[in-house]
Amino acid sequence: MALDFNKKSFFVLTGASKGIGATIAIECGKKFTKGSRLVLLARNVNGLENTKQNILSSNPDIQILTIPIDLSAPTEKDLRNLLQNALPTEGLSSFDQAVIVHNVGTTGDVSKRAKNCNDIKEWQENFTCNVFSVVLLNNIFLDVFSKLKRYVINITSKCGIAPFEGFALYGPNKAAREMFFRNLAEEERSDKNLQILNYAPGPVNTDMLNSVAEHTISEGMRQFVKDGKESGAVLTTGQTTKRLIGILETGNYESGAHIDYFDE
């Protein structure tokens, strides 16, 4: 089910204030047709406003709501109110389709080895932000927009399917999150108005990656980031966003599929 940017869309994106999320918002925002509404979520107010202005400078015909929110402690009531209050007064009739991009994510403490990850509170906080809040927001989104075509994009990672030093907290989060979306796709296979994609963006030059390189226990990872920036093995946010949009526009994938930037 290909995503048609020429249809009026209700678009939700978490982690929209910087990095991959900001670029996805900007590049998708350029393409959405007049009357579409973008809801951008993140903690950083200034970052959200910068993203909004970047979009409007190239496409002033869409509506953009920026909502500062901390997804580390969500409630169902708050998230449901967030989505319902973001709708125009005429409700769902204004839109042909709804899209949500789950980009929010934290790496956890990459300076710890797996055998030293013993803080239960740290585990709970990581899973709440990276898994539980994502599941909750997603399921409310599916409910609120049940009468529309719905596209769900989970920004996943190779770290969720392969082990890497320093990612004992991050990897399990990504694995659990992706498996939820794969199960969801399997269970809702008969719903032809629902399309789910797990997109692994590859190594991308962001504040998150730079922080990993600075603090990781892995010398190999630190060297990879340094060398990759020079060789091009580390991608720009623009490169990976272009690839994602291309996948969405062709729709040539089974719902629930895992697609990596480097997949042919």
Secondary structure, 3 states (H helix, E strand, C coil): CCCCCCCCEEEEEECCCCHHHHHHHHHHHHHCCCCCEEEEEECCHHHHHHHHHHHHHHCCCCEEEEEECCCCCCCHHHHHHHHHHHCCCCHHHHCCEEEEEECCCCCCCCCCCHHHCCCHHHHHHHHHHHHHHHHHHHHHHHHHCCCCEEEEEEECCHHHCCCCCCCCCHHHHHHHHHHHHHHHHHHCCCCCCEEEEEEECCCECCHHHHHHHHHCCCHHHHHHHHHHHHHCCCECHHHHHHHHHHHHHHCCCCCCEEEECCCC
